[in-house]
Amino acid sequence: MQTMVKPQDAVITSLQAWGILILLSLIWGTSYILIKWGLLYFPPTQVASIRLGVSALAFAPFLVYHIRKIKVAQLPLLFLVGLLGTGLPSFLFPAAQQGLNSSLAGILNSLTPLFTLLLGILFFRSKFAWAKTLGILVGLGGAVCLFAFGERAGISGHWTHGLLIVLACLCYGTSSNLVGFHLRGLKAITISSVSFSLVGVPALIYLLLGTDFIHTLQTVPEAWTGLGYITILSLFSTVLAGVIFFQLIQWTSPVFGSTVSYLVPLVSMVWGALDGEVISTIHFAGMGLILAGVYLSKQ
């Protein structure tokens, strides 16, 4: 892989690029086990609200500077990007993981590149190609395989819990296309800081005024442990990983950056196994089909 020169003339080597990619995979692959642990102390809506609220606070220093670069007419679109790219998925994943294990959540999330492509073809004038269509079908076949095996694949609740992950992937795909086709003139940090604030601040207000979050912290000492897990999730998996990912793309290419899709499920499976989840050949078969679909869709 050839290195790329940034506008600031910074260059990284191939080894450094792969090191950053692996770091990013480790961070994102850990997200699902952190959600699982957070759910031991808080209900799904509070897990999501804490994640969004902490992320908004972390982006606040950037918001002060970058909000000046936003036109008022762009705010509705940025809110939609924040809602679909962060807001709704933050609620969908904890709700889903009440009925499926963390490793399966990580595997199903690999559908995101496929839905990004599918939505791009259907609604955003992306170029149609049979190889890409075949990739989408193969990847969806992998998801169907996992759903079909139900509990043996890690779905302890109703199969609709898995559909919540699929819906989250659709949200991610829509958000990515909105950014790619309508917000190309804005820097990634500008989009992130503003969109996170637009959804994170309301979530934080809801958390503090509309739930028993404060009472739980005051009366259940162990809840601080759960808050710690979700704070790590927010600062690393949401804020830091987002910045690293955009920077990696600037240094290399979107194609290289998208390679993270192949590594994140492996990390989530390792964490699941360490936490006592049963990993079977069904997981590898479903993951293999999904990742094969991702590979074909990039051809």
DRENMAR-837291 format. One line per 5 residues: number of its first residue (from 1); their letters; for each residue x, y, z of N, C-alpha, C. Coordinates in steps of 0.05 Angstrom, whole numbers, plus 32768, in hexadecimal, padded with zeros to 4 digits. Example, Ala and Ser with C-alpha at 12.3 -4.5 7.8 and 13.67 -1.06 7.14 Angstrom:
# residues 2
1) as) 8108/7F8E/809C/80F6/7FA6/809C/8108/7FBE/809C ~ 8101/7FD3/808E/8111/7FEB/808F/8102/8001/809D
***
This chain:
# residues 299
1) mqtmv) 8011/7FE8/8000/8000/8000/8000/8011/8019/8000 ~ 800C/802C/7FEF/801B/8045/7FEE/8010/8058/8002 ~ 8022/8067/800E/8019/807C/8021/800F/8094/8011 ~ 7FFF/80A4/801E/7FF5/80BC/8012/7FFF/80D4/8021 ~ 8002/80EA/8014/800B/8103/8021/7FF2/8114/8027
6) kpqda) 7FEF/811B/803F/7FDA/812D/8048/7FDF/8149/803E ~ 7FCB/815A/803E/7FD0/8176/8038/7FE5/8182/8049 ~ 7FE8/8179/8062/7FFC/8183/8074/8017/8176/8070 ~ 801A/8165/805A/8033/8158/8053/803B/8142/8068 ~ 8028/8138/8077/802E/8123/808A/802C/8108/807B
11) vitsl) 803F/80F6/8080/803F/80DD/8072/8042/80C6/8087 ~ 8033/80B0/8083/8037/8099/8094/803F/8082/8083 ~ 804D/806F/808E/8055/8057/8080/803F/8043/807F ~ 8042/802F/806E/802F/8019/806D/802C/800B/8088 ~ 8042/8007/8095/8041/7FF9/80B0/8031/800A/80C4
16) qawgi) 8035/8024/80C3/8027/8036/80D5/8009/8036/80CF ~ 8002/8036/80B5/7FE6/8035/80AD/7FD8/801C/80B7 ~ 7FE6/8005/80B4/7FDA/7FEC/80BE/7FD8/7FEC/80DC ~ 7FEB/7FF9/80EA/7FEA/7FFB/8107/7FD2/800B/8110 ~ 7FCD/8021/8102/7FB5/8031/8108/7F9C/8022/8103
21) lills) 7F9B/8013/80ED/7F84/8004/80E6/7F7E/7FEF/80FB ~ 7F92/7FE1/8104/7F8F/7FCD/8119/7F85/7FDA/8133 ~ 7F90/7FF1/813A/7F87/7FFF/8152/7F6A/8007/8150 ~ 7F62/8010/8138/7F46/8018/8134/7F34/7FFF/8136 ~ 7F3D/7FE9/812C/7F2D/7FD0/812D/7F29/7FC7/814A
26) liwgt) 7F3F/7FCA/815A/7F3D/7FC2/8176/7F2A/7FD4/8185 ~ 7F2A/7FEE/817F/7F18/8000/818D/7EFB/7FFA/8185 ~ 7EF6/7FF9/816C/7EDA/7FF4/8163/7ED0/7FD8/816A ~ 7EE2/7FC5/8168/7EDA/7FA9/816F/7ED3/7FA6/818C ~ 7EDD/7FB8/819D/7ED8/7FB6/81BA/7EBD/7FC3/81C1
31) syili) 7EB1/7FD2/81AE/7E98/7FE1/81B4/7E82/7FCF/81BE ~ 7E80/7FB7/81B3/7E68/7FA6/81B8/7E6A/7F9A/81D4 ~ 7E81/7F93/81DD/7E84/7F88/81F8/7E80/7F9E/820D ~ 7E88/7FB7/8206/7E84/7FCD/8218/7E66/7FD3/821B ~ 7E57/7FD1/8205/7E3A/7FD5/8206/7E2E/7FBF/8217
36) kwgll) 7E37/7FA6/8214/7E2D/7F90/8223/7E32/7F94/8241 ~ 7E49/7F9D/8248/7E50/7FA2/8264/7E40/7FBA/826F ~ 7E3C/7FCF/825F/7E2C/7FE6/8267/7E10/7FDE/826D ~ 7E05/7FCB/825E/7DE9/7FC2/8262/7DE5/7FB3/827D ~ 7DFB/7FAB/8289/7DF9/7F9E/82A4/7DF0/7FB2/82B9
41) yfppt) 7DF3/7FCC/82B4/7DEE/7FE0/82C8/7DD9/7FF4/82C0 ~ 7DD5/7FF8/82A6/7DC1/800C/829C/7DB0/8000/8286 ~ 7D97/800A/8283/7D86/8001/826D/7D90/800C/8253 ~ 7D87/8000/823C/7D91/8008/8222/7D8F/8026/821C ~ 7D79/8033/8224/7D76/804F/821E/7D8B/8060/822D
46) qvasi) 7D92/8058/8245/7DA6/8067/8254/7DC2/8062/824A ~ 7DC7/8049/8241/7DE1/8043/8235/7DE5/8055/821D ~ 7DD1/8057/820C/7DD3/8068/81F4/7DD6/8085/81FB ~ 7DC6/808F/820E/7DC7/80AB/8215/7DE1/80B3/8222 ~ 7DEC/80A1/8233/7E07/80A6/823E/7E1C/80A8/8228
51) rlgvs) 7E1B/8095/8215/7E2E/8094/81FF/7E2D/80AE/81EF ~ 7E15/80B6/81E8/7E11/80CE/81D8/7E19/80E7/81E7 ~ 7E11/80E8/8201/7E17/8100/8211/7E34/8104/8215 ~ 7E42/80EE/821D/7E5F/80F0/8221/7E6E/80F8/8207 ~ 7E65/80EC/81F1/7E71/80F3/81D7/7E6E/8110/81D0
56) alafa) 7E56/811B/81D5/7E50/8137/81D0/7E62/8149/81E1 ~ 7E66/8142/81FA/7E77/8151/820C/7E94/8150/8202 ~ 7E9D/8139/81F8/7EB8/8136/81EE/7EBD/8147/81D5 ~ 7EA8/814A/81C5/7EAB/8159/81AC/7EA6/8177/81B1 ~ 7E9D/817F/81C9/7E97/819B/81CF/7EAD/81AF/81C8
61) pflvy) 7EC7/81A9/81D0/7EDC/81BC/81C9/7EDF/81C0/81AB ~ 7EDB/81AB/819B/7EDC/81AD/817E/7EC4/81BD/8173 ~ 7EAD/81B9/8180/7E95/81C6/8176/7E98/81E4/8177 ~ 7EA5/81EF/818C/7EA8/820C/8190/7EB5/8218/8177 ~ 7EC8/820A/816B/7ED6/8214/8154/7EC8/820E/813A
66) hirki) 7EBE/81F5/8137/7EB4/81EC/811D/7E97/81F4/8118 ~ 7E88/81FC/812C/7E6C/8204/8127/7E6B/821D/8115 ~ 7E81/822D/8116/7E81/8245/8106/7E83/8240/80E8 ~ 7E8B/8227/80E1/7E8E/8220/80C5/7E74/8215/80B9 ~ 7E60/8213/80C9/7E47/8207/80C0/7E32/821C/80B9
71) kvaql) 7E25/8218/80A2/7E0F/822A/809A/7DF5/8220/80A7 ~ 7DE4/8232/80AE/7DCB/822B/80BB/7DBC/8216/80AA ~ 7DBD/8219/8090/7DAE/8207/807E/7DB9/81EA/8080 ~ 7DD2/81E7/808A/7DDE/81CC/808B/7DD6/81BE/80A5 ~ 7DCB/81CC/80B9/7DC6/81C0/80D3/7DB2/81A9/80D1
76) pllfl) 7D9C/81AB/80C2/7D8A/8194/80C1/7D97/817B/80B6 ~ 7DA8/817E/80A2/7DB6/8167/8096/7DCA/815B/80AA ~ 7DD8/816D/80B9/7DEB/8163/80CD/7DDC/8155/80E4 ~ 7DC5/815F/80EB/7DB5/8151/80FF/7DAD/8135/80F6 ~ 7DA5/8133/80DC/7D9E/8119/80D1/7DB6/8106/80D0
81) vgllg) 7DCD/8111/80C9/7DE6/8101/80CA/7DEC/80F7/80E6 ~ 7DE9/8109/80FA/7DEE/8101/8115/7DD9/80ED/811F ~ 7DC0/80F1/8118/7DAB/80DF/8120/7DAF/80C3/8115 ~ 7DB5/80C1/80FB/7DB8/80A7/80EE/7DD3/809B/80F3 ~ 7DE8/80AB/80F4/7E03/80A1/80F7/7E0B/809B/8113
86) tglps) 7DFD/80A7/8127/7E05/80A3/8143/7DED/809F/8155 ~ 7DD9/80B1/8152/7DC3/80B1/8165/7DB3/8097/8166 ~ 7DA6/8090/8150/7D96/8077/8150/7DA6/805E/8154 ~ 7DBD/805B/8147/7DCD/8042/814D/7DD5/8040/816A ~ 7DDA/8056/8178/7DE1/8055/8194/7DCB/8049/81A5
91) flfpa) 7DB2/804C/819C/7D9B/8040/81AA/7D96/8024/81A0 ~ 7D9A/801F/8186/7D94/8005/817B/7DA6/7FEF/8184 ~ 7DC0/7FF5/8187/7DD3/7FE0/818F/7DCE/7FD5/81AB ~ 7DCB/7FE7/81C0/7DC4/7FDC/81DA/7DAA/7FCD/81DB ~ 7D96/7FD7/81CD/7D7C/7FC9/81CC/7D80/7FAD/81BF
96) aqqgl) 7D90/7FAC/81AA/7D94/7F92/819C/7DA4/7F7F/81AE ~ 7DB8/7F89/81BC/7DC9/7F78/81CC/7DBC/7F6D/81E5 ~ 7DA3/7F75/81EA/7D94/7F67/81FF/7D8B/7F4C/81F6 ~ 7D8C/7F47/81DB/7D83/7F2D/81D1/7D97/7F1E/81C0 ~ 7DAF/7F29/81BE/7DC4/7F1B/81AF/7DDF/7F22/81BB
101) nssla) 7DF3/7F10/81B7/7E0D/7F14/81C4/7E1D/7F29/81B5 ~ 7E32/7F32/81C2/7E42/7F48/81B8/7E52/7F41/819F ~ 7E5B/7F28/819D/7E6A/7F1F/8186/7E58/7F1F/816D ~ 7E40/7F17/8170/7E2D/7F17/8159/7E27/7F33/8150 ~ 7E24/7F45/8164/7E1F/7F62/815D/7E36/7F6D/814C
106) gilns) 7E4F/7F66/8154/7E66/7F6F/8144/7E66/7F63/8128 ~ 7E5E/7F4A/8125/7E5D/7F3D/810B/7E48/7F4B/80F9 ~ 7E30/7F4E/8104/7E1A/7F5A/80F4/7E20/7F77/80EC ~ 7E2F/7F85/80FD/7E36/7FA1/80F6/7E47/7FA3/80DD ~ 7E53/7F8C/80D5/7E63/7F8C/80BC/7E52/7F8F/80A3
111) ltplf) 7E38/7F8F/80A7/7E26/7F94/8090/7E25/7FB1/8088 ~ 7E30/7FC3/8099/7E2F/7FDF/8093/7E3A/7FE7/8077 ~ 7E52/7FDD/806F/7E5B/7FE5/8054/7E48/7FDC/803E ~ 7E3B/7FC5/8042/7E29/7FBB/802D/7E10/7FCD/802B ~ 7E05/7FD6/8042/7DEE/7FE8/8041/7DF6/8003/8037
116) tlllg) 7E0E/800C/803D/7E18/8025/8033/7E18/8025/8014 ~ 7E21/800F/8009/7E22/800C/7FEC/7E06/8009/7FE0 ~ 7DF5/7FF9/7FED/7DDA/7FF5/7FE3/7DCA/800F/7FE3 ~ 7DCB/801E/7FF8/7DBD/8037/7FFA/7DC8/804B/7FE6 ~ 7DE3/804A/7FE2/7DEF/805C/7FCF/7DE5/8057/7FB3
121) ilffr) 7DE2/803E/7FAC/7DD7/8036/7F91/7DBA/803E/7F8E ~ 7DAA/803A/7FA3/7D8D/803E/7FA1/7D86/805C/7FA3 ~ 7D94/806B/7FB4/7D8A/8086/7FB9/7D9F/809C/7FB5 ~ 7DB9/8095/7FB1/7DCD/80AA/7FAF/7DDD/80A9/7F95 ~ 7DD2/809C/7F81/7DDE/809C/7F66/7DFA/808F/7F65
126) skfaw) 7E00/807D/7F77/7E19/806E/7F75/7E17/805B/7F5D ~ 7E2E/8055/7F52/7E30/8044/7F3A/7E28/8027/7F40 ~ 7E16/801C/7F2F/7E0E/8001/7F32/7E22/7FEE/7F25 ~ 7E27/7FD7/7F32/7E38/7FC2/7F27/7E2E/7FA7/7F31 ~ 7E2F/7F93/7F20/7E25/7F79/7F27/7E36/7F6C/7F3E
131) aktlg) 7E50/7F71/7F3D/7E61/7F65/7F52/7E5A/7F71/7F6D ~ 7E54/7F8A/7F6E/7E4C/7F97/7F87/7E31/7F8C/7F91 ~ 7E1F/7F88/7F7E/7E05/7F7D/7F85/7E07/7F61/7F90 ~ 7E19/7F51/7F83/7E1E/7F36/7F8D/7E29/7F37/7FA9 ~ 7E3B/7F4A/7FAE/7E46/7F4D/7FC9/7E31/7F53/7FDE
136) ilvgl) 7E1E/7F64/7FD7/7E08/7F6B/7FE9/7DF8/7F52/7FEF ~ 7DF1/7F42/7FDB/7DE1/7F2A/7FDE/7DF0/7F15/7FEF ~ 7E0A/7F12/7FEA/7E19/7EFF/7FFA/7E1A/7F07/8017 ~ 7E1F/7F21/801C/7E21/7F2B/8037/7E06/7F28/8046 ~ 7DF0/7F2F/8039/7DD6/7F2B/8045/7DD0/7F0E/804A
141) ggavc) 7DDB/7EFC/8039/7DD8/7EE0/803D/7DE5/7ED7/8057 ~ 7DFC/7EE3/805D/7E0A/7EDD/8076/7DF9/7EE5/808E ~ 7DEC/7EFC/808C/7DDB/7F05/80A2/7DC3/7EF2/80A6 ~ 7DB7/7EEA/808F/7DA1/7ED7/8090/7DA9/7EBD/809D ~ 7DC2/7EB4/8097/7DCD/7E9C/80A3/7DCE/7E9E/80C1
146) lfafg) 7DD7/7EB5/80CB/7DD9/7EB9/80E8/7DBD/7EBA/80F5 ~ 7DAA/7EC7/80E7/7D8F/7EC9/80F2/7D82/7EAD/80F3 ~ 7D88/7E9D/80DE/7D7B/7E83/80DC/7D83/7E70/80F3 ~ 7D9C/7E73/80FD/7DA5/7E61/8112/7D9D/7E6C/812E ~ 7D92/7E84/812F/7D87/7E8E/8148/7D99/7E8C/8160
151) eragi) 7D90/7E7D/8174/7D9F/7E7C/818D/7DBB/7E70/8189 ~ 7DBE/7E5E/8177/7DD8/7E52/8172/7DEC/7E66/8167 ~ 7DE1/7E7C/815B/7DF3/7E91/8150/7DF7/7EA7/8164 ~ 7DE9/7EA6/817B/7DED/7EBA/8190/7DD5/7ECC/8194 ~ 7DBE/7EC5/8188/7DA6/7ED4/818C/7D95/7EC7/81A2
156) sghwt) 7D98/7ED2/81BA/7D8A/7EC7/81D1/7D6D/7ED0/81D3 ~ 7D67/7EE8/81C7/7D4C/7EF2/81C7/7D3F/7EED/81AD ~ 7D2B/7EFE/81A6/7D1D/7EFB/818D/7D2F/7F03/8176 ~ 7D2B/7EF8/815E/7D3C/7EFF/8147/7D3B/7F1C/8140 ~ 7D26/7F2A/8149/7D24/7F47/8142/7D3B/7F57/814F
161) hglli) 7D47/7F4C/8164/7D5E/7F59/8170/7D74/7F5C/815B ~ 7D77/7F48/814A/7D8B/7F49/8135/7D84/7F5E/8120 ~ 7D6A/7F61/811B/7D61/7F75/8108/7D67/7F92/8111 ~ 7D69/7F96/812B/7D70/7FB0/8135/7D8D/7FB7/812D ~ 7D9F/7FA3/812C/7DBA/7FA8/8122/7DB9/7FAF/8105
166) vlacl) 7DA9/7FA0/80F5/7DA6/7FA6/80D9/7D9C/7FC2/80D4 ~ 7D88/7FCB/80E5/7D7E/7FE6/80E3/7D93/7FFA/80E9 ~ 7DA4/7FF4/80FD/7DBA/8006/8103/7DCD/8008/80EB ~ 7DD3/7FF2/80DE/7DE4/7FF2/80C6/7DD8/8003/80B0 ~ 7DBE/8002/80AD/7DB0/8013/8099/7DB3/8031/80A0
171) cygts) 7DB2/8037/80BA/7DB6/8052/80C3/7DD2/805B/80BD ~ 7DE6/804B/80C3/7E02/8051/80BD/7E06/8056/809F ~ 7DFA/8044/808F/7DFD/8047/8072/7DF1/8060/8067 ~ 7DD9/8068/8071/7DCC/8080/8069/7DDD/8099/8071 ~ 7DE7/8099/8089/7DF7/80AF/8093/7E10/80B3/8082
176) snlvg) 7E1E/809C/807C/7E36/809E/806C/7E31/80A9/8050 ~ 7E1B/80A2/8044/7E14/80AC/8029/7E0C/80CA/802B ~ 7DFF/80D2/8040/7DF8/80EE/8043/7E11/80FF/8045 ~ 7E24/80F5/8054/7E3D/8104/8057/7E4C/8104/803C ~ 7E4E/80ED/802F/7E5D/80EB/8017/7E52/80FB/8000
181) fhlrg) 7E38/80FF/7FFF/7E2B/810C/7FE8/7E22/8129/7FEE ~ 7E1F/8130/8007/7E15/814B/800D/7E26/815C/801F ~ 7E3A/8150/802C/7E4B/815F/803F/7E69/815D/8038 ~ 7E6F/815A/801F/7E8B/8156/8017/7E9C/816F/801D ~ 7E90/8186/801E/7E9F/819E/8022/7EA7/81A3/803F
186) lkait) 7E9E/8192/8052/7EA4/8196/806E/7EB9/8182/8077 ~ 7ECA/818A/808A/7EDD/8178/8095/7ECF/8164/80A8 ~ 7EDC/814D/80AA/7ED0/8138/80BB/7ECC/8140/80D7 ~ 7EDF/814F/80E3/7EDD/8157/80FF/7EC6/816B/8102 ~ 7EC1/817B/80ED/7EAA/818E/80EE/7E90/817F/80EE
191) issvs) 7E8D/816B/80DC/7E75/815B/80DB/7E71/814C/80F5 ~ 7E86/8140/8100/7E83/8130/8118/7E7C/8141/8130 ~ 7E8A/8157/8134/7E85/8167/814C/7E69/8173/814C ~ 7E60/817D/8135/7E45/8189/8134/7E2F/8174/8135 ~ 7E32/815F/8125/7E1C/814A/8124/7E1A/813C/813F
196) fslvg) 7E31/8137/814C/7E30/812A/8167/7E22/813C/817B ~ 7E27/8156/817A/7E1B/8168/818D/7DFD/816A/8189 ~ 7DF4/816A/816F/7DD8/816C/816A/7DC8/8155/8174 ~ 7DD3/813D/8176/7DC5/8127/8181/7DCD/8120/819E ~ 7DE6/8128/81A5/7DF1/8121/81BF/7DE6/8132/81D6
201) vpali) 7DE3/814C/81D0/7DD9/815E/81E5/7DBC/8157/81ED ~ 7DAA/8152/81DA/7D8F/8149/81E3/7D8F/812F/81F2 ~ 7DA1/811D/81EA/7DA3/8103/81F8/7DAD/8108/8215 ~ 7DC0/811A/8218/7DCA/8120/8233/7DB5/812C/8245 ~ 7DA5/813E/8239/7D8F/814B/8248/7D7B/8136/8251
206) ylllg) 7D74/8124/823E/7D61/810E/8245/7D6C/80FD/825B ~ 7D86/80F6/8259/7D93/80E5/826D/7D91/80F1/8289 ~ 7D96/810B/828B/7D98/8118/82A5/7D7C/811F/82B0 ~ 7D69/8126/829F/7D4F/812F/82A8/7D38/811B/82A4 ~ 7D3C/8108/8292/7D26/80F6/828C/7D2A/80D9/8294
211) tdfih) 7D40/80D3/82A2/7D45/80B8/82AC/7D4E/80B8/82C9 ~ 7D51/80A0/82D4/7D5B/809E/82F0/7D79/809A/82F1 ~ 7D87/80A4/82DD/7DA4/80A0/82DB/7DB3/80AA/82F3 ~ 7DAD/80C3/82FC/7DBA/80CF/8313/7DB4/80BF/832C ~ 7D9A/80B8/832F/7D92/80A8/8347/7DA1/808D/8347
216) tlqtv) 7DA4/8081/8330/7DB2/8067/832F/7DCF/806A/8338 ~ 7DDC/807F/832F/7DF8/8084/8337/7DFA/8089/8355 ~ 7DE6/8096/8360/7DE6/809D/837D/7DE0/8085/838F ~ 7DD1/8072/8384/7DC8/805B/8395/7DD5/8040/838E ~ 7DE1/803E/8377/7DED/8025/836F/7E0A/802A/8368
221) peawt) 7E1C/8025/837C/7E38/802A/8377/7E44/801C/835F ~ 7E3A/8004/8359/7E45/7FF5/8342/7E3E/8003/8327 ~ 7E2B/8015/8327/7E23/8022/830E/7E3A/8033/8303 ~ 7E4C/803C/8315/7E63/804C/830C/7E75/803B/82FA ~ 7E75/8021/82FF/7E85/800F/82ED/7E78/800F/82D1
226) glgyi) 7E5E/800D/82D0/7E50/800E/82B6/7E54/8028/82A8 ~ 7E54/803E/82B7/7E59/8058/82AC/7E75/8059/82A0 ~ 7E88/804C/82AE/7EA3/804B/82A3/7EA5/803D/8289 ~ 7E97/8026/8287/7E97/8017/826D/7E8C/8028/8256 ~ 7E76/8036/825C/7E69/8045/8246/7E79/805E/8240
231) tilsl) 7E87/806A/8254/7E98/8081/824E/7EAF/8079/823C ~ 7EBB/8061/8242/7ED0/8057/8230/7EC5/8053/8214 ~ 7EAD/8047/8212/7EA0/8044/81F9/7E9D/805E/81EA ~ 7E95/8073/81F8/7E90/808D/81EC/7EAA/809A/81E2 ~ 7EBE/809B/81F4/7ED7/80A9/81EE/7EE8/809B/81DA
236) fstvl) 7EE9/8081/81DB/7EFA/8072/81C9/7EEC/8068/81B0 ~ 7ED6/8059/81B3/7EC9/804D/819C/7EB9/8062/818B ~ 7EB0/8077/8198/7EA0/808B/8189/7EB1/80A3/8181 ~ 7EBE/80B0/8194/7ECC/80C9/818E/7EE8/80C3/8182 ~ 7EF9/80B6/8191/7F14/80B2/8188/7F16/80A1/816E
241) agvif) 7F06/808C/816D/7F07/807B/8155/7EFD/808A/813C ~ 7EE9/809B/8140/7EE0/80AB/8129/7EF5/80BD/811E ~ 7F04/80CA/8130/7F1A/80DC/8128/7F30/80CC/811A ~ 7F37/80B6/8126/7F4C/80A5/811B/7F44/809B/80FF ~ 7F2B/8093/80FC/7F22/8088/80E2/7F24/809D/80CC
246) fqliq) 7F1A/80B5/80D1/7F1B/80CA/80BD/7F38/80D1/80B7 ~ 7F49/80D2/80CB/7F65/80D8/80C6/7F73/80C3/80B6 ~ 7F6C/80A9/80BC/7F78/8093/80AC/7F70/8095/808F ~ 7F57/809C/8089/7F4E/809F/806E/7F5E/80B5/8060 ~ 7F63/80CB/806E/7F72/80E1/8062/7F8E/80D9/805C
251) wtspv) 7F9A/80C9/806D/7FB5/80C0/8069/7FB8/80AA/8054 ~ 7FA3/8099/8051/7FA5/8083/803F/7F90/8085/8029 ~ 7F79/8077/802D/7F63/8079/801A/7F4A/806D/8027 ~ 7F32/8075/801D/7F1A/8069/8027/7F19/804A/8025 ~ 7F25/8040/800F/7F25/8023/800B/7F35/8015/8021
256) fgstv) 7F4D/8020/8027/7F5D/8015/803D/7F4F/8017/8058 ~ 7F43/802E/805D/7F35/8032/8076/7F1E/801F/807A ~ 7F11/8019/8064/7EFA/8007/8066/7F02/7FEA/806D ~ 7F1C/7FE4/806C/7F25/7FC9/8073/7F1F/7FC3/8090 ~ 7F19/7FD7/80A0/7F13/7FD3/80BC/7EFA/7FC1/80BF
261) sylvp) 7EE9/7FC1/80AA/7ED1/7FB0/80AB/7ED7/7F92/80AE ~ 7EEF/7F8A/80A5/7EF7/7F6E/80A6/7F02/7F66/80C2 ~ 7F0C/7F7A/80D0/7F1A/7F74/80E9/7F08/7F78/8102 ~ 7EF6/7F8A/8101/7EE5/7F90/8119/7ED6/7F77/8122 ~ 7EC9/7F67/8111/7EBB/7F4F/811A/7ECC/7F3B/8129
266) lvsmv) 7EE5/7F39/811F/7EF8/7F27/812C/7EFD/7F2F/8149 ~ 7F01/7F4A/814D/7F06/7F54/8168/7EEE/7F50/817A ~ 7ED6/7F55/816F/7EBE/7F52/817F/7EBA/7F34/8187 ~ 7EC2/7F22/8175/7EBF/7F05/817C/7ED3/7EFD/8191 ~ 7EEB/7F09/8191/7EFF/7F03/81A5/7EF5/7F0C/81C0
271) wgald) 7EEA/7F25/81C1/7EE0/7F2F/81DA/7EC8/7F1E/81E4 ~ 7EB7/7F16/81D2/7EA1/7F05/81D9/7EA9/7EEB/81E5 ~ 7EBE/7EDE/81D9/7EC8/7EC5/81E3/7ED4/7EC8/81FF ~ 7EE3/7EDE/8202/7EEF/7EE4/821D/7EDA/7EE8/8232 ~ 7EC3/7EF2/822A/7EAD/7EF7/823D/7E9B/7EDF/8240
276) gevis) 7EA2/7EC9/8234/7E92/7EB1/8238/7E7E/7EAB/8223 ~ 7E7D/7EBA/820E/7E6A/7EB5/81F8/7E73/7E9D/81E8 ~ 7E61/7E8D/81DE/7E67/7E76/81CE/7E6B/7E7E/81B1 ~ 7E83/7E7A/81A6/7E89/7E80/818A/7E89/7E66/817B ~ 7E79/7E63/8166/7E76/7E4A/8158/7E7D/7E4E/813A
281) tihfa) 7E7C/7E38/812B/7E81/7E3A/810F/7E6C/7E4A/8101 ~ 7E54/7E4C/810D/7E3F/7E5C/8101/7E47/7E7A/80FF ~ 7E54/7E83/8115/7E5E/7E9F/8114/7E72/7EA3/80FE ~ 7E84/7E91/80FB/7E99/7E94/80E6/7E8C/7E92/80CA ~ 7E79/7E80/80C7/7E6B/7E7D/80AD/7E5C/7E97/80A5
286) gmgli) 7E4C/7EA1/80B8/7E3E/7EBA/80B3/7E50/7ED1/80AF ~ 7E65/7ED3/80BF/7E78/7EE9/80BC/7E87/7EE7/80A2 ~ 7E8D/7ECE/809A/7E9C/7ECA/8081/7E8B/7ED4/8069 ~ 7E71/7ECD/8069/7E60/7ED6/8053/7E5D/7EF4/8053 ~ 7E5A/7F00/806A/7E57/7F1D/806B/7E70/7F2B/8061
291) lagvy) 7E87/7F22/806B/7EA0/7F2F/8062/7EA7/7F29/8045 ~ 7E9F/7F11/803B/7EA2/7F0C/801F/7E91/7F1F/800E ~ 7E79/7F25/8018/7E68/7F38/800B/7E74/7F54/800B ~ 7E80/7F5B/8022/7E8D/7F76/8023/7EA4/7F77/800F ~ 7EB3/7F61/800D/7ECA/7F60/7FFA/7EC0/7F63/7FDD
296) lskq) 7EAB/7F53/7FD6/7EA1/7F54/7FBB/7E95/7F70/7FB4 ~ 7E89/7F7D/7FC8/7E7C/7F97/7FC3/7E91/7FAD/7FBE ~ 7EAA/7FA8/7FC5/7EBF/7FBC/7FC1/7ECD/7FB8/7FA7 ~ 7EC6/7FA3/7F98/7ED4/7F9E/7F7E/7EC9/7FB0/7F68
***
